[in-house]
């Protein structure tokens, strides 16, 4: 975790039981006025009211924008996260849900700071190169069959900062489009949202629950810009 002015950045793992306990502990002990979460409105509704997702169907126009490859990638990513969550006994996003519930207990307001998922995905599949797609398929194959370099870490815990830095650098090197759209641009988007909240409520204490891979990037942006519009 990192504290900066009236903000605490709390880096989590979306499938880690340790993250749930940490989020609960920090909110109960620090009693923030605002709890920011790495969600947009649509993902917030889906997380808190999953039955609404079953009723909702993507329109043909939305599918056209996302393309078949994009749609399959989203389904595959969700499946992987769910499988990893089952391995450690949690559901993906459980720490975000915990943050929302704990905020309600102390009457803290919720701030949704992430970019709309449909915008993120459209950007991703507009910039993703064939080389990256083929590389992803190759890495997936070698990973499934246990080939190649291995990095060991405990899924039940939040990864250490050194490991996070290593993983982020690997994504940047092997998948520059992934890094730019899924990490860098979202870091900037969330940092701007947080900076606006910090300036709007200077006397309030804000806890931001974000993925561990975003924590350092958001902090670096906050400490290196003078205004949210720069």
NUNUZA-579897 format. One record per residue (C-alpha): chain; z, x, y. Coordinates in nm, 2 decimals, always signed. Example, Ala and Ser with C-alpha at 12.3 -4.5 7.8 and 13.67 -1.06 7.14 Angstrom:
<pt ch="A" pz="+0.78" px="+1.23" py="-0.45"/>
<pt ch="A" pz="+0.71" px="+1.37" py="-0.11"/>
This chain:
<pt ch="A" pz="+0.00" px="+0.00" py="+0.00"/>
<pt ch="A" pz="-0.07" px="+0.11" py="+0.36"/>
<pt ch="A" pz="+0.11" px="-0.01" py="+0.68"/>
<pt ch="A" pz="-0.07" px="+0.00" py="+1.01"/>
<pt ch="A" pz="+0.08" px="-0.16" py="+1.32"/>
<pt ch="A" pz="+0.16" px="-0.53" py="+1.23"/>
<pt ch="A" pz="-0.04" px="-0.52" py="+0.91"/>
<pt ch="A" pz="+0.03" px="-0.42" py="+0.55"/>
<pt ch="A" pz="-0.27" px="-0.36" py="+0.32"/>
<pt ch="A" pz="-0.17" px="-0.43" py="-0.04"/>
<pt ch="A" pz="-0.43" px="-0.29" py="-0.28"/>
<pt ch="A" pz="-0.44" px="-0.47" py="-0.62"/>
<pt ch="A" pz="-0.63" px="-0.49" py="-0.94"/>
<pt ch="A" pz="-0.77" px="-0.84" py="-1.00"/>
<pt ch="A" pz="-0.67" px="-0.84" py="-1.37"/>
<pt ch="A" pz="-0.34" px="-0.64" py="-1.36"/>
<pt ch="A" pz="-0.01" px="-0.81" py="-1.44"/>
<pt ch="A" pz="+0.16" px="-0.54" py="-1.23"/>
<pt ch="A" pz="-0.04" px="-0.66" py="-0.93"/>
<pt ch="A" pz="+0.10" px="-1.01" py="-0.96"/>
<pt ch="A" pz="+0.46" px="-0.88" py="-0.96"/>
<pt ch="A" pz="+0.39" px="-0.65" py="-0.67"/>
<pt ch="A" pz="+0.23" px="-0.92" py="-0.46"/>
<pt ch="A" pz="+0.53" px="-1.16" py="-0.53"/>
<pt ch="A" pz="+0.78" px="-0.89" py="-0.45"/>
<pt ch="A" pz="+0.62" px="-0.78" py="-0.12"/>
<pt ch="A" pz="+0.58" px="-1.14" py="+0.01"/>
<pt ch="A" pz="+0.93" px="-1.24" py="-0.09"/>
<pt ch="A" pz="+1.09" px="-0.93" py="+0.06"/>
<pt ch="A" pz="+0.88" px="-0.89" py="+0.38"/>
<pt ch="A" pz="+0.82" px="-1.26" py="+0.46"/>
<pt ch="A" pz="+0.50" px="-1.22" py="+0.65"/>
<pt ch="A" pz="+0.38" px="-1.48" py="+0.90"/>
<pt ch="A" pz="+0.03" px="-1.45" py="+0.76"/>
<pt ch="A" pz="-0.11" px="-1.36" py="+0.42"/>
<pt ch="A" pz="-0.47" px="-1.25" py="+0.42"/>
<pt ch="A" pz="-0.66" px="-1.27" py="+0.09"/>
<pt ch="A" pz="-0.99" px="-1.12" py="-0.03"/>
<pt ch="A" pz="-1.15" px="-1.46" py="-0.07"/>
<pt ch="A" pz="-1.40" px="-1.68" py="+0.12"/>
<pt ch="A" pz="-1.37" px="-2.06" py="+0.14"/>
<pt ch="A" pz="-1.58" px="-2.12" py="-0.17"/>
<pt ch="A" pz="-1.39" px="-1.87" py="-0.39"/>
<pt ch="A" pz="-1.06" px="-2.00" py="-0.26"/>
<pt ch="A" pz="-1.16" px="-2.36" py="-0.36"/>
<pt ch="A" pz="-1.28" px="-2.23" py="-0.70"/>
<pt ch="A" pz="-0.96" px="-2.04" py="-0.76"/>
<pt ch="A" pz="-0.72" px="-2.31" py="-0.66"/>
<pt ch="A" pz="-0.92" px="-2.60" py="-0.79"/>
<pt ch="A" pz="-1.12" px="-2.47" py="-1.09"/>
<pt ch="A" pz="-1.22" px="-2.83" py="-1.19"/>
<pt ch="A" pz="-1.43" px="-2.85" py="-0.88"/>
<pt ch="A" pz="-1.65" px="-2.57" py="-1.01"/>
<pt ch="A" pz="-1.73" px="-2.77" py="-1.32"/>
<pt ch="A" pz="-1.86" px="-3.06" py="-1.11"/>
<pt ch="A" pz="-2.06" px="-2.84" py="-0.87"/>
<pt ch="A" pz="-2.41" px="-2.74" py="-0.97"/>
<pt ch="A" pz="-2.62" px="-2.48" py="-0.79"/>
<pt ch="A" pz="-2.92" px="-2.63" py="-0.62"/>
<pt ch="A" pz="-3.28" px="-2.52" py="-0.70"/>
<pt ch="A" pz="-3.30" px="-2.37" py="-0.36"/>
<pt ch="A" pz="-2.98" px="-2.16" py="-0.41"/>
<pt ch="A" pz="-3.11" px="-2.04" py="-0.75"/>
<pt ch="A" pz="-3.44" px="-1.94" py="-0.59"/>
<pt ch="A" pz="-3.25" px="-1.74" py="-0.33"/>
<pt ch="A" pz="-3.04" px="-1.57" py="-0.59"/>
<pt ch="A" pz="-3.32" px="-1.52" py="-0.85"/>
<pt ch="A" pz="-3.27" px="-1.53" py="-1.22"/>
<pt ch="A" pz="-3.16" px="-1.17" py="-1.24"/>
<pt ch="A" pz="-2.90" px="-1.23" py="-0.98"/>
<pt ch="A" pz="-2.77" px="-1.54" py="-1.14"/>
<pt ch="A" pz="-2.74" px="-1.37" py="-1.48"/>
<pt ch="A" pz="-2.56" px="-1.07" py="-1.32"/>
<pt ch="A" pz="-2.30" px="-1.31" py="-1.16"/>
<pt ch="A" pz="-2.24" px="-1.48" py="-1.50"/>
<pt ch="A" pz="-2.22" px="-1.14" py="-1.68"/>
<pt ch="A" pz="-1.97" px="-1.00" py="-1.42"/>
<pt ch="A" pz="-1.75" px="-1.31" py="-1.45"/>
<pt ch="A" pz="-1.76" px="-1.28" py="-1.83"/>
<pt ch="A" pz="-1.66" px="-0.91" py="-1.83"/>
<pt ch="A" pz="-1.37" px="-0.98" py="-1.58"/>
<pt ch="A" pz="-1.25" px="-1.27" py="-1.79"/>
<pt ch="A" pz="-1.26" px="-1.06" py="-2.11"/>
<pt ch="A" pz="-1.07" px="-0.77" py="-1.95"/>
<pt ch="A" pz="-0.81" px="-1.03" py="-1.82"/>
<pt ch="A" pz="-0.76" px="-1.17" py="-2.17"/>
<pt ch="A" pz="-0.69" px="-0.81" py="-2.30"/>
<pt ch="A" pz="-0.39" px="-0.78" py="-2.06"/>
<pt ch="A" pz="-0.29" px="-1.14" py="-2.06"/>
<pt ch="A" pz="-0.40" px="-1.24" py="-1.71"/>
<pt ch="A" pz="-0.67" px="-1.45" py="-1.55"/>
<pt ch="A" pz="-0.90" px="-1.28" py="-1.29"/>
<pt ch="A" pz="-0.78" px="-1.34" py="-0.94"/>
<pt ch="A" pz="-0.42" px="-1.43" py="-1.05"/>
<pt ch="A" pz="-0.27" px="-1.19" py="-0.79"/>
<pt ch="A" pz="-0.46" px="-1.38" py="-0.52"/>
<pt ch="A" pz="-0.33" px="-1.71" py="-0.65"/>
<pt ch="A" pz="+0.02" px="-1.57" py="-0.65"/>
<pt ch="A" pz="-0.02" px="-1.45" py="-0.29"/>
<pt ch="A" pz="-0.13" px="-1.81" py="-0.19"/>
<pt ch="A" pz="+0.16" px="-1.97" py="-0.37"/>
<pt ch="A" pz="+0.42" px="-1.72" py="-0.24"/>
<pt ch="A" pz="+0.28" px="-1.77" py="+0.12"/>
<pt ch="A" pz="+0.34" px="-2.15" py="+0.08"/>
<pt ch="A" pz="+0.70" px="-2.10" py="-0.02"/>
<pt ch="A" pz="+0.78" px="-1.92" py="+0.31"/>
<pt ch="A" pz="+0.54" px="-2.13" py="+0.53"/>
<pt ch="A" pz="+0.31" px="-1.83" py="+0.59"/>
<pt ch="A" pz="-0.05" px="-1.92" py="+0.69"/>
<pt ch="A" pz="-0.34" px="-1.81" py="+0.47"/>
<pt ch="A" pz="-0.63" px="-1.61" py="+0.62"/>
<pt ch="A" pz="-0.95" px="-1.60" py="+0.42"/>
<pt ch="A" pz="-1.11" px="-1.27" py="+0.52"/>
<pt ch="A" pz="-1.39" px="-1.20" py="+0.28"/>
<pt ch="A" pz="-1.76" px="-1.25" py="+0.34"/>
<pt ch="A" pz="-1.92" px="-1.57" py="+0.19"/>
<pt ch="A" pz="-2.02" px="-1.48" py="-0.17"/>
<pt ch="A" pz="-2.37" px="-1.63" py="-0.15"/>
<pt ch="A" pz="-2.44" px="-1.40" py="+0.15"/>
<pt ch="A" pz="-2.31" px="-1.09" py="-0.04"/>
<pt ch="A" pz="-2.52" px="-1.17" py="-0.35"/>
<pt ch="A" pz="-2.84" px="-1.23" py="-0.15"/>
<pt ch="A" pz="-2.79" px="-0.90" py="+0.03"/>
<pt ch="A" pz="-2.73" px="-0.73" py="-0.30"/>
<pt ch="A" pz="-3.03" px="-0.85" py="-0.49"/>
<pt ch="A" pz="-3.25" px="-0.79" py="-0.18"/>
<pt ch="A" pz="-3.15" px="-0.42" py="-0.17"/>
<pt ch="A" pz="-3.10" px="-0.34" py="-0.54"/>
<pt ch="A" pz="-3.37" px="-0.11" py="-0.67"/>
<pt ch="A" pz="-3.53" px="-0.11" py="-1.01"/>
<pt ch="A" pz="-3.38" px="+0.24" py="-1.07"/>
<pt ch="A" pz="-3.03" px="+0.10" py="-1.02"/>
<pt ch="A" pz="-3.10" px="-0.19" py="-1.24"/>
<pt ch="A" pz="-3.22" px="+0.03" py="-1.52"/>
<pt ch="A" pz="-2.93" px="+0.27" py="-1.47"/>
<pt ch="A" pz="-2.69" px="-0.02" py="-1.49"/>
<pt ch="A" pz="-2.84" px="-0.13" py="-1.82"/>
<pt ch="A" pz="-2.82" px="+0.23" py="-1.95"/>
<pt ch="A" pz="-2.46" px="+0.27" py="-1.84"/>
<pt ch="A" pz="-2.37" px="-0.06" py="-1.99"/>
<pt ch="A" pz="-2.53" px="+0.04" py="-2.33"/>
<pt ch="A" pz="-2.35" px="+0.37" py="-2.34"/>
<pt ch="A" pz="-2.02" px="+0.21" py="-2.24"/>
<pt ch="A" pz="-2.04" px="-0.06" py="-2.51"/>
<pt ch="A" pz="-2.11" px="+0.21" py="-2.77"/>
<pt ch="A" pz="-1.85" px="+0.46" py="-2.64"/>
<pt ch="A" pz="-2.11" px="+0.72" py="-2.55"/>
<pt ch="A" pz="-2.07" px="+0.95" py="-2.25"/>
<pt ch="A" pz="-1.79" px="+1.05" py="-2.01"/>
<pt ch="A" pz="-1.47" px="+0.84" py="-2.04"/>
<pt ch="A" pz="-1.21" px="+0.78" py="-1.77"/>
<pt ch="A" pz="-0.88" px="+0.66" py="-1.91"/>
<pt ch="A" pz="-0.65" px="+0.42" py="-1.72"/>
<pt ch="A" pz="-0.41" px="+0.13" py="-1.80"/>
<pt ch="A" pz="-0.57" px="-0.21" py="-1.72"/>
<pt ch="A" pz="-0.22" px="-0.36" py="-1.69"/>
<pt ch="A" pz="-0.15" px="-0.14" py="-1.38"/>
<pt ch="A" pz="-0.30" px="-0.09" py="-1.04"/>
<pt ch="A" pz="-0.51" px="+0.23" py="-1.06"/>
<pt ch="A" pz="-0.38" px="+0.54" py="-0.88"/>
<pt ch="A" pz="-0.54" px="+0.64" py="-0.55"/>
<pt ch="A" pz="-0.71" px="+0.94" py="-0.70"/>
<pt ch="A" pz="-0.87" px="+0.74" py="-0.98"/>
<pt ch="A" pz="-0.98" px="+0.47" py="-0.73"/>
<pt ch="A" pz="-1.15" px="+0.74" py="-0.51"/>
<pt ch="A" pz="-1.32" px="+0.89" py="-0.82"/>
<pt ch="A" pz="-1.45" px="+0.55" py="-0.93"/>
<pt ch="A" pz="-1.57" px="+0.46" py="-0.58"/>
<pt ch="A" pz="-1.75" px="+0.79" py="-0.55"/>
<pt ch="A" pz="-1.92" px="+0.73" py="-0.88"/>
<pt ch="A" pz="-2.04" px="+0.39" py="-0.77"/>
<pt ch="A" pz="-2.17" px="+0.54" py="-0.44"/>
<pt ch="A" pz="-2.36" px="+0.82" py="-0.63"/>
<pt ch="A" pz="-2.51" px="+0.61" py="-0.91"/>
<pt ch="A" pz="-2.55" px="+0.27" py="-0.74"/>
<pt ch="A" pz="-2.59" px="+0.32" py="-0.36"/>
<pt ch="A" pz="-2.70" px="-0.04" py="-0.31"/>
<pt ch="A" pz="-2.40" px="-0.17" py="-0.50"/>
<pt ch="A" pz="-2.17" px="+0.05" py="-0.29"/>
<pt ch="A" pz="-2.33" px="-0.05" py="+0.04"/>
<pt ch="A" pz="-2.32" px="-0.42" py="-0.01"/>
<pt ch="A" pz="-2.02" px="-0.48" py="-0.24"/>
<pt ch="A" pz="-1.79" px="-0.22" py="-0.10"/>
<pt ch="A" pz="-1.89" px="-0.07" py="+0.24"/>
<pt ch="A" pz="-2.02" px="-0.38" py="+0.41"/>
<pt ch="A" pz="-1.74" px="-0.60" py="+0.28"/>
<pt ch="A" pz="-1.48" px="-0.34" py="+0.39"/>
<pt ch="A" pz="-1.62" px="-0.36" py="+0.75"/>
<pt ch="A" pz="-1.63" px="-0.74" py="+0.73"/>
<pt ch="A" pz="-1.27" px="-0.78" py="+0.62"/>
<pt ch="A" pz="-1.15" px="-0.51" py="+0.86"/>
<pt ch="A" pz="-1.31" px="-0.70" py="+1.15"/>
<pt ch="A" pz="-1.14" px="-1.02" py="+1.04"/>
<pt ch="A" pz="-0.80" px="-0.84" py="+1.01"/>
<pt ch="A" pz="-0.84" px="-0.67" py="+1.34"/>
<pt ch="A" pz="-0.91" px="-1.00" py="+1.52"/>
<pt ch="A" pz="-0.60" px="-1.15" py="+1.35"/>
<pt ch="A" pz="-0.39" px="-0.85" py="+1.45"/>
<pt ch="A" pz="-0.50" px="-0.88" py="+1.81"/>
<pt ch="A" pz="-0.47" px="-1.25" py="+1.82"/>
<pt ch="A" pz="-0.11" px="-1.25" py="+1.67"/>
<pt ch="A" pz="+0.04" px="-0.92" py="+1.79"/>
<pt ch="A" pz="+0.39" px="-1.03" py="+1.72"/>
<pt ch="A" pz="+0.32" px="-1.16" py="+1.37"/>
<pt ch="A" pz="+0.34" px="-0.95" py="+1.05"/>
<pt ch="A" pz="+0.04" px="-0.98" py="+0.83"/>
<pt ch="A" pz="+0.01" px="-0.89" py="+0.46"/>
<pt ch="A" pz="-0.35" px="-0.85" py="+0.33"/>
<pt ch="A" pz="-0.40" px="-0.87" py="-0.04"/>
<pt ch="A" pz="-0.73" px="-0.69" py="-0.13"/>
<pt ch="A" pz="-0.88" px="-0.51" py="-0.42"/>
<pt ch="A" pz="-0.76" px="-0.15" py="-0.45"/>
<pt ch="A" pz="-1.11" px="-0.02" py="-0.41"/>
<pt ch="A" pz="-1.12" px="-0.18" py="-0.06"/>
<pt ch="A" pz="-0.78" px="-0.07" py="+0.07"/>
<pt ch="A" pz="-0.87" px="+0.28" py="+0.20"/>
<pt ch="A" pz="-1.21" px="+0.17" py="+0.35"/>
<pt ch="A" pz="-1.05" px="-0.11" py="+0.54"/>
<pt ch="A" pz="-0.78" px="+0.12" py="+0.67"/>
<pt ch="A" pz="-1.03" px="+0.39" py="+0.77"/>
<pt ch="A" pz="-1.23" px="+0.13" py="+0.97"/>
<pt ch="A" pz="-0.93" px="-0.02" py="+1.14"/>
<pt ch="A" pz="-0.81" px="+0.33" py="+1.26"/>
<pt ch="A" pz="-1.16" px="+0.44" py="+1.37"/>
<pt ch="A" pz="-1.28" px="+0.15" py="+1.58"/>
<pt ch="A" pz="-1.16" px="+0.02" py="+1.91"/>
<pt ch="A" pz="-1.28" px="-0.34" py="+1.88"/>
<pt ch="A" pz="-1.38" px="-0.59" py="+1.60"/>
<pt ch="A" pz="-1.73" px="-0.63" py="+1.75"/>
<pt ch="A" pz="-1.81" px="-0.25" py="+1.75"/>
